Amino acid sequence: MPGLRVKLALALVATSVVTLIAAVGTLVPPLEHRLDQDRVRDMRELARTSELALGRMPASDLRPGARGSRRLVHRIARRVGGRVALFDVHGAEVADTDPERIEPRSQTPERFVDAGFARAGDVRQSVSDGEAIVVVRAHTRAGVRTLVLRKSLDDSRAAASVVRSALPVAGGVGLAVAVILGSVLGFGLLRRLEGLRRAARRLADEGIEEPLDVHAAGRDEVGELAGALELMRARLQAQERGRQAFLSTASHELRTPVASLRGTAELLEEELAGAQPDVEHARVRAAAVSRQAQRLSALADDLLGLGRLDAAIPLVAEPIDLAELAGTLAGEVEPLARAAGVVVRLHSYGAAWALGDPLAVARIIRALLDNALRHGAPPDTELSVTVTTDGETAAVAIRDTGGGVPEADRERIFGRFERATARGAAGFGLGLPIARGLARQLGGDVAVTDAAPGARFTLTLPACVSPLAPEPRMTAQRS
């Protein structure tokens, strides 16, 4: 199968040949026609001028054999470059520039005398057998006279023939130039494409760690292709690193509670296997087992949430009153907050309707509350939950009074298994990534800002009209 270089050369040759044929077919016939029309137009103008000259001549110069008629037709013949003849109203020859020329009856000047003129001053023209003919009937002092101008179109045909002969030469030169330029450009293009092919093959054989040399591919479409390939490699590399980090961190997070659970269970079995089991120690061990099981359950739930988020499972969209939902969730965490010495306060200004999935939105708010209680709210402080709406968006802001989040960590903490170093190391680092992912899937977002002191995590969602609003009543109008 021919390569790209051969295909490119054949395409250039075929394009040049087709262009040459099209040029010959579309240029030469119109050129011949235009040249013929130009000749006829010049002859018509000359015939009009000659008609005026005939009208001013004395009657004695318009008789057969008169010197004035001969001078006139010869002068006209020199200007037209052909044969000119003058006839009287009966078809008798008055003057002819080539009276000795023998022609068939169908081509003699006399046949144009009875050309169907309606009146004096009419002009007739025709082009036949490579000759242009113009006939004018003039009103003179000696009566009506007919002037016939004839010119061969061989010079027009010769000009068109020159053009027709020159086109193949020009086409051949153009074809040679096109092949040379195409070869040069094609060689450079194929060389860069070959570089991309080798780079792609290297990615397949050696992995995606080595970056591609994008600058060597140029700045045209091939360069854009190389840039896209490098961007794809970089994204694959980032995804691979994220996957490895995810597996490493997840296995570590799973190993710790599993090891603790196994050790606690073994100790519990030993204590219960004795002759006099220590019930108090057994209860402590059982509580530790329960805590580790809850920790494993929470991790499994977070991992399942990440899987659903990555699978982009569609969420429902229905009106939600964020004020009511936030109040309910704040009440759920109030016992845990009271045990930590934290007061939860809800600030709401009426209903704040948003469009979203109730379960997903509840999970987002729970994650933000858990994050604030776990990392940001020290004992004897207040945790505020504020619900607002401006008609376009509805928001739930959760503010703590802890150490805040450093500006350098405000985006990093939304990565998977990432934790802000200034806010402690508890938890798995999955709550905030899941919360932001769900919010963005619902058309909103989760962001963190400085609250001085503390940090403020804000959930925003698209606002909607309350479904409980009364419908406008239709009133009847009297006619």
HUFEN-V331274 format. One record per pair of residues at least 12 apart in sequence whose ideal C-beta (glycine too) atoms are under 10 Angstrom apart, sorted by the first residue. I is the first residue (numbers start at 1). J is the second residue. D is the distance in whole Angstrom. If there is no record, write none. Layout:
# HUFEN-V331274
i = (I/I)
j = (J/J)
d = (D/D)
This chain:
# HUFEN-V331274
i = (3/4/4/4/4/4/5/5/5/5/5/5/6/7/8/8/8/8/8/8/8/8/9/9/9/9/9/11/11/12/12/12/12/12/12/12/12/12/13/13/13/13/15/15/15/16/16/16/16/16/16/16/16/16/17/17/19/19/19/19/20/20/20/20/20/20/20/21/21/23/23/23/23/23/23/24/24/24/24/24/27/27/27/27/28/28/28/28/28/29/29/30/31/31/31/31/31/32/32/32/32/32/32/32/32/33/33/33/34/34/35/35/35/35/35/35/35/36/36/36/36/36/36/36/37/37/37/37/38/39/39/39/39/39/39/39/39/39/39/39/40/40/40/40/40/40/40/40/40/41/41/41/42/42/42/42/42/42/42/43/43/43/43/43/43/43/43/43/43/43/43/43/43/43/44/44/44/44/44/44/44/45/46/46/46/46/46/46/46/46/46/47/47/47/47/47/47/47/47/47/47/47/47/47/48/48/48/48/48/49/49/49/50/50/50/50/50/50/50/50/50/50/50/50/50/51/51/51/51/51/51/51/51/51/51/52/53/53/53/53/53/53/54/54/54/54/54/54/54/54/54/54/54/54/55/55/55/55/55/55/55/56/56/57/57/57/57/57/57/57/58/58/58/59/59/59/59/60/60/61/61/61/61/61/62/62/62/62/62/62/62/62/62/62/63/63/63/63/63/64/64/64/64/64/64/64/65/65/65/66/66/66/66/67/68/69/69/69/69/69/69/69/70/70/70/70/70/70/71/72/72/72/72/72/73/73/73/73/73/73/73/73/73/73/74/74/74/75/76/76/76/76/77/77/77/77/77/77/78/79/80/80/80/80/80/80/81/81/81/81/82/82/82/82/82/82/82/82/82/82/82/83/83/83/83/83/83/83/83/83/83/83/83/83/83/84/84/84/84/84/84/84/84/84/84/85/85/85/85/85/85/85/85/85/85/85/85/85/85/86/86/86/86/86/86/86/87/87/87/87/87/87/87/87/87/87/87/88/88/88/88/88/88/88/89/89/89/89/89/89/89/89/89/90/90/90/91/91/91/91/91/91/91/92/92/93/93/93/93/94/94/94/94/95/95/96/96/96/97/97/98/106/106/107/107/107/107/107/108/109/109/109/109/109/109/109/110/110/111/111/112/112/112/112/112/112/112/112/112/112/112/113/113/113/113/113/114/115/115/115/115/115/117/117/117/117/117/118/119/119/119/120/120/120/120/120/120/120/120/120/121/121/121/121/122/122/122/122/123/123/123/123/124/124/124/124/125/127/129/129/130/130/130/130/130/131/131/131/131/131/132/132/132/132/132/132/133/133/133/133/134/134/134/134/134/135/135/135/135/136/136/188/188/189/189/189/189/191/191/192/192/192/192/192/192/192/192/193/193/193/193/195/195/195/195/195/195/196/196/196/196/196/196/196/196/199/199/199/199/199/199/199/199/199/199/200/200/200/203/203/203/203/203/207/207/207/207/208/208/208/208/208/208/208/208/208/209/209/209/210/210/211/211/211/211/212/212/212/212/212/212/212/212/213/213/214/214/214/214/214/214/215/217/217/242/242/242/245/245/245/245/246/246/246/246/246/248/249/249/249/249/249/249/250/250/250/250/250/250/250/250/252/253/253/253/253/253/253/253/253/253/253/254/254/254/254/254/254/256/256/256/256/257/257/257/257/257/257/257/257/257/258/258/258/259/260/260/260/260/260/260/261/261/261/261/261/261/261/261/262/262/263/263/263/264/264/264/264/264/264/264/264/264/265/265/265/265/265/266/267/267/267/267/267/267/268/268/268/268/268/268/268/268/269/269/270/271/271/272/272/295/295/298/298/298/298/298/299/299/299/301/301/301/302/302/302/302/302/302/302/302/302/302/303/303/303/304/305/305/305/305/305/305/305/305/305/305/306/306/306/306/306/308/308/308/308/308/309/309/309/309/309/309/309/309/310/312/312/313/314/314/315/315/315/315/315/315/315/315/315/315/316/316/316/316/316/316/316/317/317/317/317/317/317/317/317/318/318/318/318/318/318/318/319/319/319/319/319/319/319/319/319/319/319/319/320/320/320/320/320/320/320/320/320/320/320/320/320/320/321/321/321/321/321/321/321/321/321/321/321/321/322/322/322/322/322/322/322/322/322/322/322/322/322/322/322/322/322/323/323/323/323/323/323/323/323/323/323/323/323/323/323/323/323/324/324/324/324/324/325/325/325/325/325/325/325/325/325/326/326/326/326/326/326/326/326/326/326/326/326/326/326/326/326/327/327/327/327/328/328/328/329/329/329/329/329/329/329/329/329/329/329/329/330/330/330/330/330/330/330/330/330/331/331/332/332/332/332/332/333/333/333/333/333/333/333/333/334/334/336/336/336/336/337/337/337/337/337/337/337/339/340/340/340/340/340/340/340/340/341/341/341/341/341/342/342/342/342/342/342/342/342/342/342/342/342/343/343/343/343/343/343/344/344/344/344/344/344/344/344/344/345/345/345/345/345/345/346/346/346/346/346/347/347/347/347/347/347/347/348/348/348/348/348/349/349/349/349/350/350/350/351/351/351/351/351/352/352/352/352/352/352/352/352/352/352/352/353/353/353/353/353/353/353/353/353/353/354/354/354/354/354/354/354/354/354/354/354/354/354/354/354/355/355/355/355/355/355/355/355/355/356/356/356/356/356/356/356/356/356/356/356/357/357/357/359/360/360/360/360/360/360/360/361/361/361/361/361/361/361/361/363/363/363/363/364/364/364/364/364/364/364/364/364/364/364/364/364/364/364/365/365/365/365/365/365/366/366/367/367/367/367/367/367/367/367/367/367/367/367/367/368/368/368/368/368/368/368/368/368/368/368/368/369/369/369/369/369/369/369/370/370/370/370/371/371/371/371/371/371/371/371/371/371/371/371/372/372/372/372/372/372/372/372/372/372/372/372/373/373/374/374/374/374/374/375/375/375/375/375/375/375/375/375/375/375/375/375/375/376/376/376/376/376/376/376/376/376/376/376/376/376/376/376/376/376/376/377/377/377/377/377/377/378/378/378/378/378/380/381/381/381/381/381/382/382/382/382/383/383/383/383/383/383/384/384/384/384/384/384/384/384/385/385/385/386/386/386/386/387/388/388/389/389/389/389/390/391/391/391/392/392/392/393/393/393/393/393/393/393/394/394/394/394/394/394/394/395/395/395/395/395/395/395/396/396/396/396/396/396/397/397/397/397/397/397/397/397/398/398/398/398/398/398/399/399/399/399/399/399/399/399/400/400/400/400/400/400/400/401/401/401/401/401/402/402/402/402/402/402/402/403/403/403/403/403/403/403/404/404/404/404/404/404/404/404/404/404/404/404/405/405/405/405/405/405/405/405/405/405/405/405/406/406/406/406/406/406/407/407/407/408/408/409/409/409/409/410/410/410/410/410/411/411/413/413/413/413/413/413/413/413/414/414/414/414/414/414/414/414/414/414/415/415/415/415/416/416/416/416/416/416/416/417/417/417/418/418/418/419/420/420/420/422/423/432/432/432/433/434/435/435/436/436/436/438/439/439/439/439/442/442/442/442/443/443/443/444/444/444/444/444/445/445/445/445/446/446/446/447/447)
j = (190/186/189/190/193/194/182/183/186/187/189/190/186/186/179/182/183/185/186/187/189/190/178/179/182/183/186/182/186/175/178/179/180/181/182/183/185/186/175/178/179/182/175/178/182/171/172/174/175/176/177/178/179/182/171/175/171/174/175/178/167/168/170/171/172/174/175/167/171/163/167/168/170/171/174/163/164/167/168/171/160/163/164/167/160/161/163/164/167/160/164/160/156/159/160/163/164/153/156/157/159/160/161/163/164/127/156/160/156/160/153/155/156/157/158/159/160/127/130/132/153/156/157/160/125/127/132/156/156/80/81/82/127/132/134/151/152/153/155/156/125/126/127/132/133/134/149/151/153/125/132/134/79/80/81/132/134/149/151/76/79/80/81/82/84/123/125/132/133/134/136/149/150/151/123/124/125/132/134/136/149/134/76/79/80/84/134/136/147/149/151/76/80/84/123/124/125/134/135/136/138/147/148/149/121/123/134/136/138/76/79/136/72/73/75/76/79/80/84/86/134/136/138/147/149/120/121/123/136/137/138/139/140/145/147/138/72/75/76/138/140/147/69/72/86/136/138/139/140/141/142/145/146/147/120/121/138/139/140/141/145/140/141/69/72/138/140/141/142/145/140/141/142/140/141/142/143/141/142/94/95/140/141/142/86/88/94/95/138/140/141/142/143/145/88/92/94/95/142/86/87/88/92/93/94/95/93/94/95/86/94/95/142/95/95/86/93/94/95/96/142/145/86/94/95/96/97/99/95/84/86/94/95/147/85/86/94/95/96/97/98/147/148/149/95/96/97/97/95/97/147/149/96/97/98/149/150/151/97/149/97/132/134/149/150/151/149/151/152/155/97/98/131/132/133/134/149/150/151/152/153/96/97/98/99/101/103/109/131/133/148/149/150/151/152/96/97/98/109/134/147/148/149/150/151/97/98/99/108/109/110/112/113/135/146/147/148/149/150/109/138/140/145/146/147/148/109/110/112/113/135/137/144/145/146/147/148/113/140/142/143/144/145/146/113/120/137/140/142/143/144/145/146/113/143/144/109/110/111/112/113/114/146/110/113/108/109/110/113/142/145/146/147/145/147/109/110/148/109/150/150/128/129/128/129/131/133/150/148/133/135/146/147/148/149/150/146/148/135/148/124/126/133/134/135/137/146/147/148/149/150/135/137/145/146/148/146/133/135/137/146/148/135/136/137/144/146/137/137/139/144/136/137/138/139/140/143/144/145/146/136/137/138/139/135/136/137/138/135/136/137/147/136/137/146/148/149/153/152/153/152/153/154/156/157/150/151/152/153/154/149/150/151/152/153/156/148/149/150/151/147/148/149/150/151/147/148/149/150/148/149/218/222/218/220/221/222/216/222/216/217/218/220/222/223/225/226/217/222/225/226/212/213/216/217/222/226/212/216/217/222/223/225/226/229/211/212/213/214/216/217/226/229/230/233/212/229/233/229/230/232/233/236/233/236/237/240/232/233/234/235/236/237/238/239/240/233/237/240/233/237/230/233/234/237/226/227/229/230/231/232/233/234/226/230/226/227/228/229/230/231/227/229/230/415/416/417/415/416/417/418/303/306/416/417/430/417/416/417/418/428/429/430/299/302/303/306/416/417/428/430/417/295/296/299/302/303/417/427/428/429/430/295/296/299/300/303/428/292/295/296/299/291/292/293/294/295/296/297/298/299/292/295/296/292/288/289/291/292/295/296/288/289/290/291/292/293/295/296/289/292/285/288/292/284/285/286/287/288/289/290/291/292/285/286/288/289/292/285/281/282/284/285/288/289/281/282/283/284/285/286/288/289/282/285/285/284/285/285/286/427/428/370/427/428/430/431/427/428/430/363/430/434/367/416/417/427/428/429/430/431/433/434/428/430/434/434/360/363/367/430/431/433/434/435/437/438/416/430/433/434/437/360/434/437/438/441/360/433/434/436/437/438/440/441/437/437/441/441/357/441/356/357/358/359/360/361/438/441/442/443/355/356/357/358/359/360/442/354/355/356/357/442/443/462/464/354/355/356/357/358/464/467/351/353/354/355/356/358/463/464/465/466/467/468/352/353/354/355/356/357/358/360/361/362/394/442/461/464/348/350/351/352/353/354/358/387/394/466/467/468/348/351/352/353/354/356/361/365/387/388/389/394/395/396/459/461/463/346/347/348/349/350/351/352/353/354/385/386/387/388/389/394/396/348/351/352/353/387/352/354/356/358/361/362/365/387/396/346/347/348/352/361/362/365/368/369/385/386/387/396/397/398/459/346/348/385/387/346/362/365/344/346/361/362/363/364/365/366/368/369/385/396/344/345/346/365/369/383/384/385/398/344/346/344/362/365/366/369/365/366/369/370/372/373/383/385/346/383/369/370/373/374/369/372/373/377/381/382/383/373/373/374/377/378/379/380/381/383/377/378/379/380/381/372/373/376/377/378/379/380/381/382/383/400/401/377/380/381/382/383/384/369/372/373/377/382/383/384/385/398/382/383/384/385/386/399/383/384/385/386/387/384/385/386/387/388/397/399/385/386/387/388/396/386/387/388/389/387/388/389/387/389/394/466/468/387/388/389/390/393/394/395/396/461/463/466/389/394/461/463/464/465/466/467/468/469/387/389/393/394/395/396/442/443/444/459/460/461/462/463/464/394/442/443/444/461/462/463/464/465/394/438/439/441/442/443/444/459/461/462/464/438/441/442/438/434/435/437/438/439/441/442/396/435/438/439/442/444/459/461/431/434/435/438/396/431/432/434/435/436/437/438/439/442/444/446/457/459/461/385/396/398/435/457/459/431/435/398/427/430/431/432/433/434/435/436/438/446/457/459/385/396/397/398/431/432/435/446/448/457/458/459/383/385/396/398/400/431/457/427/431/432/435/398/400/413/420/423/427/431/432/435/448/455/457/384/385/398/399/400/401/402/423/454/455/456/457/398/400/423/424/426/427/431/400/402/403/405/413/419/420/422/423/424/425/426/427/455/398/399/400/401/402/403/404/405/420/422/423/424/451/453/454/455/456/457/398/399/400/401/402/454/400/401/402/403/454/401/400/401/402/453/454/399/400/401/454/398/399/400/401/402/454/397/398/399/400/401/451/454/456/397/398/399/398/399/456/458/459/458/460/460/461/463/464/463/463/464/465/460/462/463/443/444/445/460/461/462/463/444/459/460/461/462/463/464/444/445/458/459/460/461/463/446/457/458/459/460/461/447/449/451/456/457/458/459/460/448/455/456/457/458/459/449/451/453/454/455/456/457/458/423/451/453/454/455/456/457/451/452/453/454/455/422/423/424/451/453/454/455/420/422/423/424/453/454/455/420/422/423/448/449/450/451/452/453/454/455/456/420/421/422/423/448/449/450/451/454/455/456/457/420/421/422/423/450/455/448/449/450/420/421/421/422/423/448/447/448/449/450/455/447/448/429/431/432/433/436/448/455/457/429/432/433/434/435/436/437/446/447/448/429/432/433/436/428/429/430/432/433/434/437/429/430/433/430/432/433/432/432/448/455/455/455/446/448/457/446/446/457/459/448/457/459/459/458/459/460/461/459/460/461/462/460/461/462/458/459/460/461/462/458/459/460/461/458/459/460/459/460)
d = (8/8/8/6/8/10/9/8/6/7/9/6/10/9/10/6/8/9/5/10/8/8/10/6/6/7/7/8/10/8/5/6/10/9/4/9/10/9/7/8/7/9/9/8/10/6/9/6/4/9/9/5/8/10/8/7/7/8/9/9/6/7/8/4/8/8/8/10/9/10/6/10/9/7/10/9/6/5/8/9/9/7/9/7/6/9/6/5/8/8/10/10/9/8/5/6/9/9/7/7/8/4/9/9/9/9/9/9/9/9/8/8/4/8/10/6/7/6/10/7/6/6/9/9/10/9/9/10/8/9/9/9/9/5/10/6/10/6/8/6/5/9/7/5/9/7/10/9/9/9/10/10/9/8/9/9/9/10/9/10/9/6/9/8/10/10/7/6/8/4/10/5/9/6/6/10/6/10/6/8/9/10/7/6/6/9/8/9/10/7/10/9/9/10/6/10/9/5/8/4/9/6/9/6/9/7/10/7/10/9/9/10/7/9/9/5/9/9/8/9/10/7/8/6/8/9/7/8/5/8/4/8/9/9/7/8/6/9/8/9/10/10/9/7/8/9/4/9/5/9/9/6/10/7/9/10/6/7/6/8/9/9/9/8/7/10/6/7/8/9/9/6/8/7/4/4/8/9/8/9/10/9/9/8/8/8/6/9/10/5/7/4/8/6/8/10/7/10/7/9/9/7/6/6/5/8/9/8/8/10/7/7/9/9/9/6/10/5/4/10/10/9/9/9/5/9/8/10/9/9/7/10/7/9/7/5/8/5/7/5/10/8/10/9/8/10/6/10/10/8/8/7/10/4/8/8/9/9/9/10/10/9/9/5/8/6/10/6/8/8/9/9/8/8/9/10/7/5/3/6/10/8/5/5/10/7/10/8/9/10/8/8/5/8/9/8/5/9/9/10/7/7/5/7/9/7/8/8/9/4/8/9/10/10/9/8/5/9/8/9/9/10/6/7/5/8/7/7/8/5/10/10/10/7/5/8/7/9/9/8/7/8/6/8/8/10/9/10/9/5/5/7/8/8/9/10/10/6/9/10/4/7/8/9/9/10/8/7/10/9/7/9/9/10/10/7/10/9/10/10/9/10/9/9/8/8/10/9/10/9/9/9/10/5/10/7/9/9/10/9/8/9/7/9/5/10/7/10/5/10/9/8/9/10/5/8/9/10/5/8/8/9/8/9/5/9/8/9/8/9/9/9/5/6/4/9/10/5/9/10/8/7/7/7/9/7/6/10/7/5/8/10/8/9/10/10/9/7/10/9/6/5/7/9/7/6/7/6/6/9/8/7/5/8/6/9/7/7/5/8/9/8/5/8/8/7/5/8/9/8/8/9/9/9/9/10/7/10/10/7/5/6/9/5/8/9/8/9/7/9/10/9/8/6/7/9/8/8/10/7/7/10/7/6/7/10/5/8/10/9/9/8/7/9/9/9/7/9/8/10/9/6/9/10/10/9/9/9/5/8/9/5/5/10/10/7/9/7/9/9/10/6/7/7/9/6/9/6/4/10/10/6/9/8/9/5/5/10/8/5/9/10/9/9/8/7/10/9/8/7/10/9/8/6/7/10/9/8/4/9/8/8/9/8/10/7/9/9/8/9/9/9/9/9/6/9/9/8/10/6/9/9/10/7/7/9/9/10/9/9/10/10/9/5/8/9/5/5/10/10/7/8/10/7/9/7/9/9/5/9/10/8/6/10/9/4/7/9/7/10/9/10/9/10/9/5/9/9/5/5/10/9/7/8/9/9/6/9/10/8/9/10/6/9/10/8/6/10/9/4/7/9/7/10/9/10/10/7/9/10/10/9/10/9/8/9/9/10/6/8/10/9/10/9/10/10/9/6/9/4/7/9/7/9/8/10/10/10/7/9/7/9/9/5/10/9/8/7/7/7/6/8/10/9/9/9/10/10/8/6/10/4/7/10/7/9/10/7/9/9/8/7/4/10/8/5/9/7/6/6/10/10/8/5/8/9/9/10/10/5/6/7/7/8/9/9/10/7/8/8/7/9/9/10/5/7/6/9/10/10/5/8/7/5/9/9/7/5/7/5/8/6/10/6/9/8/10/8/9/10/10/5/7/6/8/10/9/9/8/9/9/9/8/4/7/5/9/7/8/5/9/8/5/8/5/8/7/9/8/10/4/8/7/6/5/9/10/10/10/4/9/9/9/9/9/7/9/10/9/9/9/10/7/7/6/7/9/8/7/10/7/9/9/10/6/10/9/5/9/5/5/10/9/9/5/7/8/8/10/8/9/10/10/10/6/10/10/5/6/9/6/8/9/5/8/5/9/7/9/10/5/9/8/9/10/10/10/8/8/10/8/5/7/9/6/9/10/10/10/9/9/6/10/9/9/6/7/10/10/6/10/6/9/7/9/6/10/9/10/9/8/3/5/8/9/6/10/5/8/7/8/6/7/5/8/9/9/9/8/5/7/9/8/9/9/9/8/5/8/7/10/6/7/5/7/9/10/10/8/5/8/8/6/7/4/7/9/9/10/8/8/5/8/10/9/7/7/8/9/10/9/9/8/10/6/8/5/7/4/10/10/4/8/8/9/8/10/7/7/10/6/5/7/5/8/9/9/10/8/8/4/9/9/9/10/8/9/9/4/6/6/6/9/8/8/9/7/5/7/4/10/9/9/9/10/5/8/7/10/5/8/9/8/9/6/9/10/9/10/5/8/8/6/9/10/8/8/7/9/8/7/9/7/7/7/8/9/10/8/4/8/9/5/6/9/9/7/10/6/9/8/6/8/8/10/7/8/9/10/10/9/4/7/9/6/4/9/9/9/9/10/9/8/9/5/8/8/6/7/10/5/9/7/8/8/10/6/10/10/9/8/6/10/10/8/9/9/10/8/8/6/6/8/10/9/7/9/9/5/8/4/10/8/10/9/8/9/7/10/8/8/7/5/6/9/8/7/9/9/9/8/7/9/4/5/9/7/8/9/9/9/3/8/4/7/8/8/9/10/6/9/9/10/6/6/10/9/10/9/4/7/6/8/8/7/6/8/10/10/7/4/7/9/8/9/8/6/10/7/7/6/8/10/9/8/7/5/8/9/9/9/9/8/6/8/8/7/9/9/10/10/10/10/10/5/10/7/6/10/10/10/8/6/10/8/10/5/7/6/5/9/9/7/5/8/5/8/9/10/6/6/5/8/9/10/9/7/5/8/8/10/9/9/6/7/4/8/9/10/9/7/5/8/8/9/5/10/6/7/4/8/9/9/8/9/5/6/8/9/8/10/5/4/9/9/7/9/9/7/5/7/9/5/7/9/8/8/8/9/7/8/9/10/6/7/8/6/6/5/9/5/10/7/7/6/9/7/10/9/5/10/9/7/8/6/9/9/10/10/10/8/10/10/7/7/8/9/8/5/8/9/9/9/9/8/10/6/9/10/7/10/10/10/5/6/10/8/5/9/8/9/8/8/9/6/10/9/7/6/9/5/9/10/4/7/8/9/8/8/9/9/9/9/10/8/7/8/8/10/10/8/7/10/10/9/10/10/6/7/7/10/10/6/8/9/7/5/10/7/5/4/7/8/8/6/9/7/5/8/9/8)
